[in-house]
Amino acid sequence: MRVLDENELYKCQISIARDVYERQLLNREGWLILGDETGGFSEFRGKKFGRPSRMLWIVVPPSTTLQNLHPFYHGQDAEWFENETITAFENLIKNEEVGCFIFTHEDGLSPNPNNLKSKVAQKAHLLMWQFTLPLVLEWVSSKISKKEKVSIYVERVDSHGLEPGEMPLVSIMQEFVEGLKTRKSWSNLSFKEHRILAKEPIEHPWLGYTDCLGHIYNEILSEPMRELAEIMKKRIFSHPYRQTSLNGSIRQALKNTARPLVFLQSLSSISPADIRDYIEPFFQGAISEALESLTSSEWQELLLHIDSTSKTKQGQEASNLIMRFVNLDATLEKLTNKRDQFDLLLAVLGTSNHVGRTDLANRCKVLIEIMREDGFTPPRNRLRKLENLSGGANDNQFDFSHISDDWGIPEDDYEIDEEEARYLGAQAVSRALRGEEGDLQIAWNIEQLLLKQTFNHSDLRRRYIYRSELLMDKGEFESAKQALEIELPQSVNLSNNEQLLSDSYYLASLLKACALTDAGIETYNRYQRYAIQSLNENHPSQRIAYWFARWSADIAQSESPHAKQCIQHLLDLKQEKFFTKEAPGVILACELMDLESRGLIETDAASFMEEVIANSEPPYTEEWVAAHPPNVDDWLAPLNFNYR
């Protein structure tokens, strides 16, 4: 019998593989999760060199069919398989329902082998698999409404413990499936198959799509591939791999989803970074599911918890996230106690202010007014909170009619309680935003008084941020920068401002002060990575991007990658609904006008301003912009205080 030569054997393998592919797809049912990784994984040994290590997942819904890839396709052979990679990108872009996930190593080490019985448990690849897969499964569970089967295939790593046919993720899957079986979404999941697949040839016709994902952050690509990679970047889930978080707070949060009230309450103890990178993108369905299942008494407990934790920035962010997913009408019907209804409306009103839902904020105010007309009398401290939140909602629409002149600033020795302090602070902010004659001085006097009676670190941060903004409104730019860089850290017992830079509100004011004082390249290099890390779809990321871009231009750094990224971020925000109306929209439009006038950006900013005004609730935004029109002397003319 003749022995096949290497070329003949290669062709036979291709033919057999393609025949197997057809049989696989004929018997396919349910969701398909495909995983692979890229990079050398040196980070897990405490070293960093070469490409960053990443875990890649592709999730294909039951009704979606992708084009089969070459049996020997491998993402590392970019030049050899360039056309195949382009085809893979085009297929993923065309099928938007396919989930694409990339987790890039940020922290995490392999465990000490002396503490483990199994060599497999030491493997960094397995760590990445088992700590990211639960998030992918949570995403899948949020997409299904009936019984669905799930198959999970991961590409082979090497021949030492993670070999084709083995099922190393069974225990982690059983842990969550058993623990979350009381949840409606997870109870619909059943696992058909899970194993490691071989490559060369690859054992599944779509496994190569994970390799394709690995090219998204490849710096050396042909122009056609680069264009497709840029499109893909906008639709993938790209998040850091923080092993401490994924194996700690996030793993526990997922387990807690089986206990809705415990899960919702636990969000206020999760770090803002973990909320941003994991809870918000992956747990939205879990939050909605938990809220729907709460009883009336559990709602009482949750509202009390939200009120008690709203004093901290972390608690505020958690409550804002929760309230975004409340079905207001259904929940009001569930709450028969008027005080509970009032507290719910207050919580939703506060969230609406933060996420730019002026329509919802106005509805909450109307419903509260109806309750009061029907005889409900809120406690004094809750009434004061209502005044604070209502004023904030009005400020977002440039409606300053709520500003009160029926009171005087207390004397220095007057002891101010917490709600009174919030009320005074809100009055100062509103006056600073309005900026009429005398407003700035009154706001300054209020802030001076509040600063003397503030000791909580979170409140001190707020006081110094406002102090800096007021100083900049007065033209005292160096003093404003000093308040943020020196005085604030000293007031909260920090040796420098490093720990403050992750606060986006602090960073926005700091970058503004740096731009207006022409701070030098050394300071610029120190803050630039924080600016990029803070770019998202929320306020004040537009202020961060604008002031960093403007600062870059002033010190001849407008061609730097970070400056260009900030410019692109501002352009991208035009597509975000939050930034197309009222104050967030006016801020963005003015910023675009200013950067356009400086030759740093090409866009029709004037038309965008018209769109913002048309989208805004009449009449306040239109009247405000007409009374303070952007102009060649000041394109930011409608903006005062921390809107500028």
C-alpha positions in Angstrom: 0.0 0.0 0.0 1.4 3.4 -1.0 2.2 5.8 1.8 0.7 9.3 1.2 3.2 12.1 0.9 2.9 15.2 3.1 0.9 17.2 0.6 -1.6 14.4 0.0 -2.0 13.8 3.7 -2.7 17.5 4.1 -5.4 17.4 1.5 -7.0 14.3 3.0 -7.1 16.0 6.4 -8.8 19.0 4.9 -11.4 16.8 3.1 -12.1 14.7 6.1 -12.4 17.8 8.3 -14.8 19.5 6.0 -17.0 16.3 5.9 -17.0 16.2 9.7 -18.0 19.9 9.8 -21.0 19.3 7.7 -22.1 16.4 10.0 -21.5 18.6 13.1 -23.7 21.4 11.8 -26.5 19.0 10.8 -26.7 17.9 14.4 -26.2 21.3 15.9 -28.7 22.6 18.5 -28.7 25.4 21.1 -26.1 28.0 21.9 -22.5 27.5 21.0 -19.7 29.0 23.1 -16.2 28.9 21.7 -13.1 29.9 23.6 -9.4 30.5 22.9 -6.6 32.6 24.3 -3.7 34.7 23.0 -0.4 35.9 24.4 2.4 34.2 26.3 0.8 34.3 29.8 4.0 35.5 31.3 1.9 37.9 33.5 0.8 34.9 35.5 4.4 34.4 36.5 4.8 38.0 37.5 6.5 39.1 34.3 5.3 41.2 31.3 6.7 40.8 27.9 5.3 40.3 24.4 1.6 40.6 23.6 -0.8 41.0 26.5 -2.5 37.8 27.5 -6.1 37.7 26.5 -9.1 35.3 26.8 -11.4 35.3 23.8 -14.9 34.0 23.6 -17.4 33.8 20.7 -21.1 33.0 21.5 -23.3 31.9 18.6 -27.1 31.9 19.1 -29.1 28.8 18.0 -30.6 30.5 14.8 -27.3 31.9 13.6 -25.0 30.1 11.0 -21.5 31.3 10.3 -19.4 30.5 7.3 -17.0 27.6 7.9 -13.3 28.5 8.2 -10.4 26.6 6.7 -9.5 23.5 8.8 -6.0 24.7 9.4 -6.9 28.3 9.9 -4.9 29.9 12.8 -4.9 33.5 13.8 -1.1 33.7 14.2 -0.7 33.0 10.5 -2.2 36.4 9.6 -0.3 36.8 6.3 -1.0 33.3 5.1 -4.7 33.4 6.1 -5.3 37.1 5.5 -8.3 36.5 3.2 -9.7 34.0 5.7 -9.3 36.5 8.5 -11.1 39.2 6.5 -13.9 36.8 5.8 -14.2 35.9 9.5 -14.3 39.6 10.4 -17.0 40.3 7.8 -19.1 37.4 9.1 -18.9 38.6 12.7 -19.8 42.2 11.7 -22.7 40.9 9.6 -24.1 38.7 12.4 -24.4 41.3 15.2 -26.2 38.9 17.4 -23.0 36.9 17.9 -21.5 37.7 21.2 -17.7 38.6 21.1 -15.8 38.9 24.4 -12.1 39.8 25.1 -10.7 39.8 28.6 -7.2 41.3 28.7 -4.9 40.5 31.7 -4.6 43.3 34.2 -3.9 41.4 37.4 -3.6 37.7 38.5 -0.9 35.2 39.2 -0.8 31.4 39.0 -1.2 29.8 42.4 1.8 28.4 44.3 2.2 24.8 43.0 3.1 23.6 46.4 -0.4 24.4 47.6 -2.1 22.4 44.9 -2.6 18.7 44.4 -3.4 19.0 40.7 -0.9 20.3 38.1 -3.9 21.3 35.9 -5.1 23.7 38.6 -1.8 25.6 38.2 -2.4 26.5 34.6 -3.0 30.1 33.8 -5.1 29.2 30.8 -7.5 27.3 33.1 -7.7 30.3 35.4 -8.7 32.6 32.5 -11.3 30.1 31.3 -13.0 29.5 34.6 -13.1 33.1 35.8 -14.4 34.6 32.6 -16.8 31.9 31.4 -19.4 32.6 34.2 -19.8 36.2 32.9 -20.3 34.8 29.3 -22.9 32.4 30.7 -24.7 35.2 32.5 -24.8 37.1 29.2 -26.3 34.1 27.5 -28.9 33.6 30.3 -30.1 37.2 29.8 -30.8 36.4 26.1 -33.0 33.4 26.5 -36.7 33.0 27.4 -37.2 29.3 27.0 -35.3 26.0 27.6 -32.0 26.1 25.7 -29.0 23.8 25.4 -25.5 25.1 25.5 -22.3 23.6 24.2 -18.9 24.9 25.2 -15.7 24.2 23.3 -12.2 25.6 24.1 -9.2 25.3 21.9 -6.4 23.0 23.0 -3.5 24.7 24.9 -0.7 22.1 25.0 -0.2 18.4 25.8 0.2 18.8 29.6 -3.1 18.4 31.3 -5.4 20.5 29.0 -5.7 18.1 26.1 -8.4 17.4 23.5 -11.4 15.6 24.9 -10.9 16.6 28.5 -13.6 18.6 30.4 -11.8 20.8 33.0 -14.6 23.3 33.4 -17.3 20.8 34.5 -16.9 21.7 38.2 -17.2 25.5 37.7 -20.3 25.0 35.5 -21.9 22.7 38.0 -21.2 25.2 40.8 -23.1 28.0 39.1 -25.9 25.9 37.4 -26.7 24.3 40.7 -26.4 27.5 42.7 -28.5 29.6 40.3 -31.2 27.1 39.4 -33.8 29.2 41.3 -33.3 32.0 38.8 -35.7 32.0 35.9 -33.0 32.8 33.4 -30.5 30.2 34.5 -33.1 27.5 35.0 -33.5 27.6 31.2 -29.9 26.6 30.6 -28.9 23.0 30.1 -25.5 21.9 29.0 -25.3 19.5 26.1 -21.5 19.2 25.7 -18.3 20.7 27.0 -14.7 19.7 26.1 -11.3 20.8 24.8 -10.9 20.7 21.0 -7.9 19.8 19.0 -6.4 22.0 16.3 -4.5 21.4 13.1 -7.0 20.6 11.8 -9.4 22.4 14.1 -12.2 20.3 15.4 -15.0 22.7 14.8 -15.6 24.9 11.7 -16.2 28.0 13.7 -13.5 27.7 16.4 -11.2 29.9 14.3 -13.5 32.9 14.8 -11.9 33.2 18.3 -8.5 33.5 16.6 -9.9 36.2 14.4 -10.8 38.2 17.5 -7.2 38.1 18.6 -6.3 40.4 15.7 -8.5 43.3 16.9 -5.7 44.8 19.0 -2.9 43.7 16.6 -0.8 46.7 15.8 0.5 45.2 12.5 -2.4 44.7 10.1 -3.1 45.3 6.5 -5.3 48.2 5.7 -8.4 46.1 4.9 -8.0 44.2 8.1 -7.4 47.4 10.1 -10.7 48.9 8.9 -12.6 45.8 9.9 -10.8 45.6 13.3 -11.9 49.2 14.0 -15.5 48.3 13.3 -15.3 45.2 15.5 -13.8 47.2 18.4 -17.1 49.1 18.7 -19.3 46.0 19.1 -17.2 43.6 21.2 -17.3 43.3 25.0 -13.7 44.3 25.9 -12.9 44.2 29.6 -9.9 43.7 31.9 -9.1 40.3 33.4 -8.7 41.2 37.1 -8.3 37.9 38.9 -8.8 39.3 42.3 -12.1 40.8 41.4 -13.4 37.9 39.2 -12.6 35.3 41.8 -13.8 37.6 44.6 -16.5 40.2 44.5 -17.8 39.3 41.0 -18.0 35.6 41.6 -19.8 36.2 44.9 -22.2 38.7 43.1 -23.1 36.1 40.6 -23.9 33.6 43.4 -25.9 36.3 45.2 -28.2 36.7 42.2 -30.0 33.6 43.5 -31.0 35.8 46.5 -32.3 39.0 44.8 -32.4 41.4 47.8 -28.9 40.3 49.0 -27.6 40.7 45.5 -29.0 44.2 45.1 -27.8 45.3 48.5 -24.3 43.9 47.8 -23.8 46.2 44.8 -23.0 49.2 47.1 -20.0 47.3 48.5 -18.5 46.6 45.1 -15.7 48.9 43.8 -16.6 51.4 41.1 -14.1 49.8 38.8 -15.8 46.4 39.2 -19.2 48.0 38.7 -18.0 49.6 35.5 -16.1 46.6 34.1 -18.3 43.7 35.1 -21.6 44.5 36.8 -22.9 47.1 34.4 -22.0 45.2 31.2 -22.9 41.7 32.3 -25.5 41.9 35.1 -28.2 44.1 33.7 -30.5 41.2 33.2 -29.8 40.0 36.7 -30.6 43.4 38.2 -33.9 43.5 36.3 -34.8 40.0 37.3 -34.0 40.7 40.9 -36.1 43.9 41.0 -39.1 42.1 39.5 -39.0 39.4 42.1 -38.9 41.7 45.2 -41.8 41.6 47.6 -43.3 44.8 49.1 -41.4 44.2 52.3 -38.1 43.5 50.4 -38.6 46.8 48.6 -38.8 48.6 51.9 -35.5 47.0 52.9 -33.9 47.9 49.6 -35.1 51.6 49.8 -33.7 51.9 53.3 -30.4 50.4 52.2 -30.2 52.8 49.2 -31.0 55.8 51.4 -28.3 54.8 54.0 -25.6 54.1 51.4 -26.3 57.1 49.2 -24.0 59.2 51.4 -21.0 57.6 49.7 -20.0 57.9 46.0 -19.8 54.1 45.8 -23.3 53.8 47.2 -24.6 56.5 44.8 -23.2 54.7 41.8 -24.8 51.4 42.9 -28.2 52.9 43.5 -28.1 54.8 40.2 -27.4 51.5 38.4 -30.2 49.7 40.2 -32.8 52.4 39.7 -32.1 52.5 35.9 -33.8 49.1 35.6 -36.9 49.8 37.8 -40.3 49.3 36.2 -41.8 52.4 37.8 -45.5 51.7 37.3 -45.3 48.0 38.2 -43.3 48.8 41.3 -45.6 51.6 42.5 -48.5 49.2 42.2 -46.6 46.7 44.4 -45.9 49.3 47.0 -49.1 50.0 48.9 -47.5 52.2 51.6 -47.4 55.9 50.5 -44.1 56.5 52.2 -42.5 53.6 50.3 -44.0 55.0 47.0 -42.5 58.4 47.9 -39.1 57.0 48.7 -39.1 55.0 45.4 -40.0 58.2 43.4 -37.2 60.1 45.2 -34.7 57.3 44.3 -35.7 57.2 40.6 -35.7 61.1 40.5 -32.1 61.1 41.7 -31.1 58.5 39.2 -32.9 60.3 36.4 -30.8 63.4 37.1 -27.6 61.4 36.7 -28.5 59.6 33.5 -30.1 62.5 31.7 -33.7 61.2 31.8 -35.4 64.5 32.2 -38.7 63.0 31.0 -38.6 60.5 33.8 -37.5 63.1 36.3 -40.4 65.3 35.4 -42.8 62.4 35.7 -41.5 61.6 39.2 -42.0 65.2 40.2 -45.6 65.2 38.9 -46.4 62.0 40.7 -45.0 63.3 44.0 -47.0 66.5 43.6 -50.2 64.4 43.1 -49.4 62.5 46.2 -49.0 65.7 48.2 -52.2 67.2 46.8 -54.0 64.0 47.9 -52.8 64.6 51.5 -49.5 62.9 51.8 -47.0 64.9 53.9 -43.4 63.8 53.7 -41.2 64.1 56.8 -39.2 67.3 56.9 -35.8 65.7 56.0 -37.4 63.9 53.0 -39.0 67.1 51.8 -35.6 68.8 51.9 -34.2 65.9 49.9 -37.0 66.3 47.4 -36.1 70.0 47.0 -32.5 69.1 46.4 -33.3 66.5 43.8 -35.9 68.6 42.0 -33.4 71.4 41.8 -30.8 69.2 40.2 -33.3 68.0 37.6 -34.1 71.6 36.8 -30.5 72.5 36.5 -30.0 69.8 33.9 -32.6 71.7 31.8 -31.2 75.2 32.5 -34.3 75.9 34.5 -33.1 78.0 37.5 -36.5 79.1 38.6 -36.2 76.9 41.7 -33.4 79.0 43.2 -34.7 80.5 46.5 -34.0 83.9 47.9 -36.2 83.4 51.0 -33.3 82.5 53.3 -30.0 83.8 54.4 -26.6 82.1 54.7 -26.3 80.8 58.3 -23.6 82.2 60.6 -20.3 80.4 60.9 -21.1 78.9 64.3 -24.5 77.6 63.1 -24.4 73.8 63.1 -25.8 72.4 59.8 -27.4 69.0 59.7 -26.8 66.6 56.8 -29.9 67.4 54.7 -29.5 71.2 55.3 -25.9 70.9 54.1 -27.1 69.1 50.9 -29.7 71.8 50.4 -27.1 74.6 50.8 -24.7 72.9 48.5 -27.4 72.4 45.9 -28.3 76.1 46.1 -24.6 77.0 45.6 -24.3 74.8 42.5 -27.5 76.2 41.0 -26.3 79.8 41.5 -22.9 79.0 40.0 -24.5 77.4 37.0 -26.8 80.3 36.5 -24.0 82.9 36.9 -26.0 86.0 37.2 -24.8 89.1 39.1 -24.0 88.1 42.7 -24.5 84.4 42.1 -20.8 83.6 42.2 -20.2 85.4 45.5 -23.2 83.7 47.2 -22.0 80.3 45.9 -18.5 81.0 47.2 -19.8 82.1 50.7 -21.9 78.9 50.9 -19.0 76.7 50.0 -16.8 78.5 52.5 -19.3 77.8 55.2 -19.8 74.1 54.2 -16.0 73.5 54.0 -15.6 74.6 57.6 -18.1 72.0 58.8 -17.1 69.1 56.5 -15.0 66.2 57.8 -16.1 63.2 55.7 -13.6 62.4 53.0 -16.2 62.0 50.3 -17.8 65.3 51.1 -14.4 67.0 51.4 -13.7 65.8 47.9 -16.9 67.4 46.6 -16.2 70.6 48.5 -12.7 71.0 47.0 -13.9 70.2 43.5 -16.6 72.9 43.7 -14.1 75.3 45.3 -11.8 74.7 42.3 -14.6 75.3 39.8 -15.6 78.5 41.6 -12.0 79.7 41.6 -11.7 79.1 37.8 -15.0 81.0 37.3 -13.3 83.9 39.1 -10.2 83.5 36.9 -7.9 82.2 39.7 -6.6 79.2 37.7 -3.4 78.6 39.7 -5.3 78.6 43.0 -7.8 76.2 41.5 -5.1 73.8 40.5 -3.5 74.0 43.9 -6.8 73.3 45.6 -7.1 70.0 43.8 -3.5 68.9 43.7 -2.3 70.0 47.1 -5.1 71.2 49.5 -7.5 68.4 48.8 -5.0 65.5 49.3 -3.8 67.2 52.5 -7.4 67.5 53.8 -8.0 63.8 53.4 -4.5 62.7 54.8 -3.0 61.7 51.4 0.6 62.4 50.5 -0.4 63.1 46.9 -3.4 63.0 44.6 -2.8 59.6 43.0 -5.7 57.9 44.7 -8.1 60.7 43.6 -7.4 60.4 39.9 -9.9 57.6 39.4 -12.7 59.9 40.4 -14.0 61.2 37.0 -15.5 64.4 38.6 -12.2 65.2 40.3 -10.2 64.5 37.1 -12.5 66.6 34.9 -11.9 69.7 37.1 -8.2 68.9 37.4 -7.7 68.7 33.6 -9.6 71.9 33.2 -7.3 73.6 35.7 -4.2 72.1 34.0 -5.4 73.3 30.6 -6.1 76.9 31.8 -2.7 77.1 33.6 -0.8 75.7 30.6 0.7 72.9 32.8 3.8 71.4 31.3 4.7 68.1 29.7 5.7 66.3 32.9 2.3 66.9 34.4 0.6 66.1 31.1 2.4 62.7 30.9 1.4 61.9 34.5 -2.3 62.5 34.0 -2.8 61.3 30.4 -3.5 57.6 31.2 -6.1 58.5 33.7 -7.9 60.6 31.1 -8.1 57.7 28.7 -9.2 55.3 31.4 -12.1 57.6 32.3 -13.6 57.8 28.8 -17.1 56.2 28.8 -20.7 57.0 27.8 -21.4 59.0 31.0 -21.0 62.5 32.2 -18.4 64.0 32.8 -16.3 62.0 30.3 -17.0 64.6 27.7 -15.4 67.3 29.9 -12.4 65.0 30.5 -12.0 64.4 26.8 -12.5 68.1 25.9 -10.1 69.6 28.4 -7.4 67.0 27.7 -7.7 67.6 24.0 -7.5 71.4 24.5 -4.6 71.1 26.9 -2.8 68.8 24.4 -3.1 71.5 21.7 -1.9 74.2 24.0 1.4 72.4 24.7 1.9 71.0 21.1 0.7 67.5 21.9 -2.4 67.5 19.7 -1.0 64.7 17.5 -0.4 62.3 20.4 -2.5 59.1 20.4 -4.2 60.0 23.7 -5.3 63.4 22.3 -6.6 61.8 19.2 -8.5 59.3 21.2 -10.2 62.0 23.2 -11.1 63.8 20.0 -12.7 60.7 18.6 -14.5 60.1 21.9 -16.2 63.4 21.6 -17.3 62.7 18.1 -18.6 59.2 19.2 -20.6 60.8 22.0 -22.8 62.5 19.3 -24.4 59.0 18.8 -25.2 58.6 22.5 -28.8 59.6 23.3 -27.7 61.0 26.7 -25.6 63.6 25.0 -28.1 64.8 22.4 -30.3 66.9 24.7 -30.4 69.4 27.6 -27.2 70.2 29.6 -25.1 67.2 28.5 -25.9 67.9 24.8 -25.2 71.6 25.1 -21.9 70.9 26.9 -20.8 68.6 24.1 -22.0 70.9 21.3 -20.1 73.8 22.8 -17.0 71.7 23.2 -17.2 70.6 19.6 -17.7 74.2 18.4 -14.6 75.3 20.3 -12.4 72.5 19.1 -13.7 73.0 15.6 -12.7 76.7 15.7 -9.2 75.7 16.8 -8.8 73.4 13.8 -8.6 70.3 16.0 -11.8 68.6 14.8 -13.9 68.4 11.6 -17.6 68.3 12.3 -20.7 70.4 11.9 -21.0 71.4 15.5 -23.6 74.2 14.8 -26.0 71.6 13.3 -25.4 69.4 16.3 -26.3 72.2 18.6 -29.6 72.7 16.7 -30.3 69.0 17.1 -29.7 69.2 20.8 -32.1 72.1 21.2 -34.7 70.3 19.1 -34.4 67.2 21.3 -34.6 69.1 24.6 -37.8 69.6 26.6 -39.1 73.1 25.9 -38.6 75.9 26.6 -35.6 76.2 29.0 -32.6 74.9 27.0 -33.5 76.8 23.9 -34.1 80.0 25.9 -30.8 79.6 27.8 -28.7 79.1 24.6 -30.4 82.0 22.9 -29.6 84.3 25.9 -26.0 83.0 26.1 -25.1 82.2 22.5 -21.7 80.5 21.7 -19.6 83.0 19.8 -16.1 83.6 18.4 -15.0 85.1 21.7 -16.3 82.3 23.8 -17.7 79.1 22.2 -18.5 77.9 25.8 -20.7 80.9 26.6 -23.8 78.9 27.7 -21.6 77.0 30.2 -20.7 78.1 33.7 -19.1 76.4 36.7 -18.9 72.5 36.2 -20.8 72.6 33.0 -17.8 74.4 31.4 
